[in-house]
């Protein structure tokens, strides 16, 4: 007996994130955004995505003083197949439990649907199936409340 309900107001994202999310939105009702202006999402091209994610974490959690528990890394892969999750060369360690003080939560995009975090880093998007690519990018981008960083292979847009 559930009826579909169109959301008319985006209260989760900043305006900058909302503007990027709306490029992938396919609904009939165009929600308005009420969040703050915010900073634009970042796009980082990298040959080594694991190293790039570590560098982003160094910047965010080091220089910008973001708490590691406020950052979520979302991948097109699950933990078992993820080069980012399984990389042991970097300073930052990943966990599948939210709220760990000195660890960063890692999840596949699909598993994180319906959840949110202050900061989201999207990575390993090259393996997304063409038929679900826009949908998964929409989900990944829209999970970020304050800031989103997208890491793609060098040469991708």
N, C-alpha and C positions, 0 to 999 in steps of 0.2 A: 504493500500500500504506500510505498514511498513515491513521492512525486519529484521530478527534477525541479531544481531551484537555481535560477541564474543569479549570480552575485553581481551587483551593480556598482559596488565600491571595493576597491583594493585597499585594504588597511594594513597589509603585510609589508609591502615593498616601498622603497624610496621611489621618487618620481623617475630617477635615472634608470633604475632597474625595471620599473613598470614599462617605460618606453621601449626597452629592448624586448621584454616579454611580449608586449603587444604585437611585435613584428611576427611572432609565432602563434598568436592567438587565433583560434578558428571558430569561436562562439558567435552567436547572433547578437548578443548584448555586449556593447563595448563598455567595460567598467571604467569608472573614473578613479583617480588615485588621490588619496588624502595624505600620503606620507610626505616627509620632508624632501627637499630637492635631492640631496645625496650626491655622492660622487659617481661618475660613470663606471660601468663595469669595465674591467681590464681584459684585453686580449693579448696573450703572450704566446709567441711562436717559439717552439723549442725542439731541437733534435732529440734531447733526452728529457722526457716529461717528468720522470722521477726526480731528477736534479732540479728541474724548473719548479716543481711543487715544493721541494725543500727550500729553494731560494725564496719563494713567495712566503712560506711559513717563517723563514728567518726575518724577512722584512716586516711582515704583519705582527708576529708575536715578539719580535725583538725591537726593531726600530719604532714601530707604531704602537707597541704596548697592548696589542689585542691578546686577550686570554686564550690559550690553546683550546679550552673547553667551549669557546664561542665560535670556533672554526670547524667546519665540516668539509671533508674532501669527498666529492661525489665522482664516481668513475663510471664509464660505460661497461666496466668489468666488475665481477664480484671479486672478493678478496683472493680467492684461489688463483685466478688468472691475471691478477693485476701486478704489473711491474712496479707501479708506484707503491702499492701496499707492501709488497715483498722486498723492496729496496732496503738494504741495511746500511748503506753507505752514509746516509744523512743523519743529522742530529735529531730530527723529529721522529717519534714512534707513533704508530697508529693503533687504534683500538676499535673494537666493535661495540663498546659500551660508552654511552654518552656520559659526560660530566667528569671524566677523569682529569685530574688537575694538570698534569704535565704531558698528557697525550692528546692527540687529535683524533676525533671520531672519523672513521672511514666507512663509506657505504657505496653500494651501487646506486645509480640514479633511481632505478625502479623500486628498490627497497625503501628509499627515503621519501617516496611520494606521500603527500599529506602532512609531512613534517616541515620544520623550518629551523633556521639558524641565523645568527647575526651575520656571519660571513660564510660564503660558500666558495670553494675552489672546485671547478669542473675540470676533469682531465680524462684522458684515454677515450676520447669521443670518436676516434677514427674507426672504431669497431661497431658503431651503432648501425643497425640495419636501416637501409635507405627508407623503407616504408614507415619506420617509427622514429626516425631521426628528429624531425621537427617536434614531435610530441615529447620525446625525452629531453630535448634541449629546453623546451617550454617548462617542463617539470623541474629540471635542474636549476635553471635561472630563477624561476619563481620561488624557490625555497629560501633565497637569500633576503633577509630583512634589510641589511644596511650596505653590504658590499658583495660583489661577485667578481671572481677572477676566473677566466677561461683559458686553460692551457691547451694548445693544439700543436700538432706536428708542424715543424717548419715548412712553409709553403702552403699550408691550409688557410682558408678564410673562415 
